Amino acid sequence: MFRIGIGHDGHKIEMKEEKVKKPLTLGGVVVDEHIEVIANSDGDMILHSLCNALNTAIGGGSFDEYAGPLCKKGIVDSKEYLSVVYNQIKKEGYKVNNISVSIEAGAPPLEQYRLQITESLSKLLHLNKAYIGISSTTGNGLSQYSEGKGIRCSCIVSLIKEGE
């Protein structure tokens, strides 16, 4: 038995001269301390889209159903949100089989962080790096994301029953 989930997330970003309070973090990796993410949490779009994908794969809705209340309590680390849904899929008897991540960002160039992000996701999901694919595109100026005003991310996950 397997399940598939799809998740999306996007946030506005602002380039700053000084280090910012909410630096651009993707997949648990701080990518740029001079790019501020406009979000209530840390704004980690990879982890947010991954949470949505995992949650929908087990029949849930938006990850905000648990992340919203946690954020209101001051928990803004998206790794905590991922932990909640990861524990839920384990409780349902599933494990992550593989994930595919696609990011659109005009800035900063993200390919240089792909291996670091893959390593981080591998640790967070207890998943072999060979089962994690990450691609990025600039979008060629066709959207506000490709113009450097924000970043968006999509994820697809497959789950399999534990023991299979």
HELIX and SHEET records of a PDB file:
HELIX    1   1 MET A   45  ALA A   57  1                                  13    
HELIX    2   2 ASP A   64  LYS A   72  1                                   9    
HELIX    3   3 SER A   78  LYS A   91  1                                  14    
HELIX    4   4 GLU A  111  TYR A  113  5                                   3    
HELIX    5   5 ARG A  114  LEU A  125  1                                  12    
HELIX    6   6 LYS A  129  TYR A  131  5                                   3    
HELIX    7   7 GLY A  139  GLY A  141  5                                   3    
SHEET    1   A 6 PRO A  23  LEU A  26  0                                        
SHEET    2   A 6 VAL A  29  VAL A  37 -1                                        
SHEET    3   A 6 PHE A   2  MET A  15 -1                                        
SHEET    4   A 6 GLY A 150  LYS A 161 -1                                        
SHEET    5   A 6 TYR A  94  ALA A 105 -1                                        
SHEET    6   A 6 ILE A 132  THR A 137  1                                        
END                                                                             
